[in-house]
Amino acid sequence: MDLREERAGDGQAVRDVHLQAFGDHGLVVADLVDSLRDTITPEDGLSLVAEQDGRIVGHVMFTRSLLDAPRRLVDVHVLSPLGVVPEVHQRGVGSALVRRGLETIAERGTPLVFLEGDPGYYSRFGFVPGGDLGFRKPSLRIPDGAFQVVTFPAYEPWMTGTLVYAEPFWRHDAVGLRDPGA
């Protein structure tokens, strides 16, 4: 398996990964990725793919967001989405993508990476509940346990406050969970 940055011609293969990985929510996630891709620059953000036998089987994105801290706005990143095609689940593809992405983002001097996800999965990468460190989630629809953060050497204790997602997350209604009965 090879890990590399997404290239210009990878768009459809990346869409296919998320369409397969997220089932009924695949179209929303694939459209979100297409929108987030436009926010990534060589200096800011990261889109990685896992390639196996010439086929893209996994993808992860790290995009710029803001932490509304009392002192000032702080540039942070959000890990979202992470997708792996079902036939290679449980083979370390997702873990390899997350680890490589976190290493790269930390090297760039980002203080914090946030995500919404399963604590049982993401705790292995150093993620902890965001509320435990004084962070506030951007929406009440995000379950407390799912709102997680990892700190890097650039983090300073005054960096607390509310995470503010980049606009595409809101446009695609990809923040937290909707109540299907409401």
C-alpha positions in Angstrom: 0.0 0.0 0.0 1.3 3.5 -0.9 0.2 6.7 0.9 0.5 9.9 -1.1 -1.1 13.3 -1.5 -4.2 13.4 -3.6 -3.5 14.5 -7.2 -5.7 16.4 -9.7 -6.9 13.3 -11.5 -7.9 11.4 -8.3 -11.2 13.2 -7.7 -13.6 10.5 -9.1 -11.7 7.7 -7.3 -11.8 9.6 -4.0 -15.6 10.1 -4.5 -16.0 6.4 -5.1 -14.2 5.6 -1.9 -16.6 7.8 0.1 -19.7 6.6 -1.8 -18.8 3.0 -0.8 -17.5 3.8 2.7 -20.4 5.8 3.9 -23.4 3.9 2.4 -26.6 6.0 2.7 -24.5 9.1 3.6 -22.0 8.6 0.9 -23.3 11.2 -1.5 -23.2 13.9 1.2 -19.7 13.0 2.2 -18.5 12.8 -1.4 -20.0 16.2 -2.2 -18.4 17.6 1.0 -15.0 16.3 -0.1 -15.4 18.0 -3.5 -16.1 21.3 -1.7 -13.4 21.0 0.9 -10.8 20.2 -1.8 -11.1 23.8 -3.0 -10.0 25.1 0.4 -6.7 23.1 0.5 -3.5 24.9 -0.5 0.0 23.5 -0.5 0.7 25.3 2.8 -2.7 24.6 4.5 -4.7 21.4 4.7 -4.0 18.0 3.4 -5.7 15.3 1.3 -4.1 11.9 1.4 -5.0 8.7 -0.5 -4.1 5.1 0.1 -3.3 3.3 -3.1 -3.2 -0.5 -3.4 -2.4 -2.3 -6.7 -3.0 1.0 -8.6 -6.4 1.6 -7.0 -7.3 4.2 -4.5 -8.8 2.3 -1.5 -8.7 5.0 1.2 -8.8 8.8 1.7 -8.5 11.3 4.6 -8.7 15.1 4.6 -7.4 17.7 7.1 -8.9 21.1 6.4 -8.4 24.5 8.0 -10.9 25.7 10.6 -10.7 28.2 13.4 -10.7 28.0 17.2 -12.4 31.1 18.7 -10.1 31.5 21.6 -10.4 34.5 24.1 -7.1 36.0 23.0 -7.5 35.6 19.2 -8.6 33.3 16.5 -6.3 30.3 16.1 -5.8 28.3 12.9 -6.5 24.6 13.6 -7.4 21.6 11.4 -10.3 19.2 11.3 -9.8 15.6 10.3 -12.8 14.8 8.2 -13.7 12.7 6.4 -11.8 9.4 6.7 -13.1 6.7 4.3 -11.9 3.2 3.3 -13.6 0.9 0.8 -15.3 -1.9 2.7 -13.3 -4.8 1.2 -10.1 -3.6 2.8 -11.5 -2.7 6.3 -9.5 -4.0 9.2 -6.3 -4.0 7.3 -4.7 -0.8 8.7 -5.5 1.5 5.8 -7.4 4.0 7.8 -4.9 4.0 10.6 -2.0 4.5 8.2 -3.8 7.5 6.6 -4.5 9.1 10.0 -1.0 8.6 11.3 0.6 10.0 8.2 -1.8 12.9 8.1 -1.2 13.8 11.8 2.6 13.6 11.4 2.4 16.0 8.4 0.0 18.4 10.1 2.1 18.5 13.3 5.3 19.2 11.3 3.5 22.2 9.8 3.1 23.8 13.2 -0.7 23.3 13.6 -1.5 23.3 17.4 -4.7 21.3 17.3 -6.7 18.8 15.2 -10.3 18.2 15.9 -12.8 15.6 14.7 -16.2 14.1 15.2 -15.8 10.3 15.5 -15.8 7.1 17.5 -13.6 7.5 20.6 -12.9 3.8 20.6 -11.2 4.2 17.2 -9.5 7.6 17.4 -8.1 7.4 21.0 -5.3 5.2 19.6 -4.0 8.3 17.8 -4.0 10.4 20.9 -7.4 12.0 20.5 -9.2 12.9 23.7 -12.7 14.4 24.4 -12.5 18.1 23.5 -14.7 19.2 26.4 -12.1 17.7 28.8 -9.5 20.3 27.6 -11.9 23.3 27.7 -13.0 23.2 24.0 -16.6 23.8 23.0 -18.1 22.0 20.1 -19.4 24.0 17.1 -22.9 22.4 17.3 -25.1 20.8 20.0 -25.8 18.1 17.5 -22.3 16.7 18.0 -22.4 14.0 20.8 -20.0 14.9 23.6 -17.9 11.8 23.2 -17.6 12.2 19.5 -16.1 15.7 19.8 -12.4 15.0 20.0 -9.0 16.8 19.8 -5.3 16.0 19.7 -2.7 18.5 20.7 0.7 19.1 19.1 3.8 21.0 20.3 2.5 24.3 18.9 -0.5 24.1 21.3 -0.5 26.6 24.3 -2.8 26.3 27.3 -4.5 29.6 26.5 -5.9 28.1 23.3 -9.4 27.2 24.5 -12.7 28.2 23.1 -15.2 27.2 20.5 -14.3 25.3 17.3 -15.7 27.0 14.2 -16.0 24.7 11.2 -15.1 25.8 7.7 -18.2 26.9 5.7 -18.5 23.7 3.5 -19.3 21.6 6.6 -22.4 23.8 7.2 -23.4 24.1 3.5 -23.5 20.3 3.3 -25.1 19.9 6.7 -22.2 17.7 7.7 -22.0 18.8 11.3 -23.2 16.5 14.1 -26.3 14.2 13.9 -29.7 15.2 12.7 -32.7 13.9 14.8 -34.6 11.7 12.3 -37.8 12.0 14.4 -37.8 15.8 14.5 
